[in-house]
C-alpha cells in the first residue's frame, strides 16, 4: 500500500508528501495559479517514464549492457472534454552509445512494456499507448 498526503498551500498550489519526498503541484498563472509546481497530468507522464525507466535500467545492469545515455520522452494527447484525459500516449525510449546491443535493449524495453511496468498497465486501461525505440549511436 502507498500513502500520499497532499496539503493545500493556498490559491491553486498543493504539496504532496510521498514516502520518499515532496512534490509541489500548481497550475500556470493564466489558469489562476502561481506557477509554483508541476502539473498533475504531466506528473502522470513522469510516473510512467520513471516506472518503465527503472525496469530498463535494472535490466541493463543485470545484462551488463554498455549505454552512454538513456532517456524516455512521453507525450500525451488530451481529449477535448471538460475533464480532459489522455487518449493517446507515445513513449520514446532513446539510447545513445557506441556499443549498443540493439537486440537486447529492444528485448528489455518490451519486457518493461509487456510485463513489469504497472504504471504503463494502468495507462493502457484508458489510453492508446505507442512505443518507439530509438538508437542514436555516437
Beta strands, then each sheet from edge to edge (+ up, - down):
strand 1: 5-10
strand 2: 13-18
strand 3: 21-25
strand 4: 69-78
strand 5: 86-96
strand 6: 128-136
sheet 1: 1+ 2- 3+
sheet 2: 4+ 5- 6-
end
